[in-house]
Amino acid sequence: MTPELRYAKRAVRQIAAAASWWTENRPLAPMMFERELAHALRTIQESSTVFAELKTTKAKGIRRVLMARSRYHLYWHMIEDGTVVEILACWHTSRGRNPPLR
């Protein structure tokens, strides 16, 4: 069964800001971020347990996937016995640290 996707409010704001920035500042590939995001979300839904849990955060059960072309990580965790994936953050790699989680 494919888990349902849910989004933390913070993640929704971060995704919207990243998509807006990408559209405005990358005229040769304005939709690349959105396509890469869609691909990452499908991958998370289909193979969420393949990704290792982060050991660098105090919060348990957090996983992430790199969207390599845009250099953003999506952070998520499984809830409700694995039937729901909650997207917690969309964070650019240039920040050099993990986002505040939970």
N, C-alpha and C positions, 0 to 999 in steps of 0.2 A: 504494500500500500504506500502511495506517495504521501509524504507528510504535507500538511497544510503550512503555508508561509504566513507568518505574522511579523509585524514590524514594531519595534520600540519607537516611540515618538522621536527620540533623538536620531535614530537611524533614518527615519523619514526625512527629517530636516537636512541631515548630512547628504543623503542621496540626492535630494532636490537641489541643494547648493552645488554639489559636484556636477550634476547634469547641466545645470544652468551655466556654470563656469565653462564647462567643456564646449557647449554649444556656442557660447560667445567668443571663446578664445582659440578655438581650433577650427578655422574655416575650411580646411581641407578634409576634415573628418568630424563634422559636428555631431554625428550620431554614434560615433564609435563607443563612447562611454556607455550609452544606453544599450547598445548591442552586447557589449562585454558584460554589463550587469545582468542582462537577461540570460546570457549563457552561464554565468556564475550561479545564478539562482536555480537554473535547471540542474546544474551539476550538484549543487547542495541538496536539492530535493531527491535526486536519483542516487546519490552516493554520500550522504552526510556523514556516515560513520567511518568512512575511509580516511577522513582528515583527522590528524592527531589533535588531542586536546592541548591547549597552550599550557606551558609550565611556568611562564613568566608573569602570570597574573594570579592574584589571590582568589579570584572567582573560579570556581570549579566547573568543568564541563564546557568551557568556551573553546570554540574552534574558529579557524579562519581560512579563507582562501584568497590568494593573490590574483587580482585582475592585472595581468602583466603589462599590457599595453598602456593602460591608464595609470598604473602603479598605485592602485587603491587596494586595500584589504577589506573584505567583508567579514565581520565577526558575528557569530551566531551560537546558539545552544539549542539543545533538544528539550522540549517540555512535554508534559502530558503523555508519559510513557512512549515517547518517540513518534507520536502522531502529529506533532507540531514542531516546526523549526521557527525560532524567533530570531530575526535579524536584529542585532544589537547596535551595530555601528558600521559606518563606511568611512574609512580612515586612510589618508594618503601616507605612503611609505616615507616621504621626505620628513615627516614629523619626528622620526627617530624613536618613537615610544608608542606603546599601546594606548588606545583611547581609554577614558574612564568607562568602566563596564559595571553594570548593575546599579 
